[in-house]
């Protein structure tokens, strides 16, 4: 199970060693096609001891890009040195 994200963890976060990617995109040509309805189940039993609830979600979808040329990806970007 992952670590909880806290304000302090965000403040202390450091850039990863690997380069970043910057995406400059007009997403008007990006479409999600639903293959089946979204399914959401309420999970009560698994979280009953902590007075929480959980959700299990599932969807089958396709992504279609009409014009791949409108998507720009810049790779190899590194944070500025201090």
Secondary structure, 3 states (H helix, E strand, C coil): CCCCCCHHHHHHCCCCCCCEEEEEECHHHEEEEECCCCEEEEECHHHHHHCCCEEEEECCEEEEECCHHHEEEEEEECCCCC
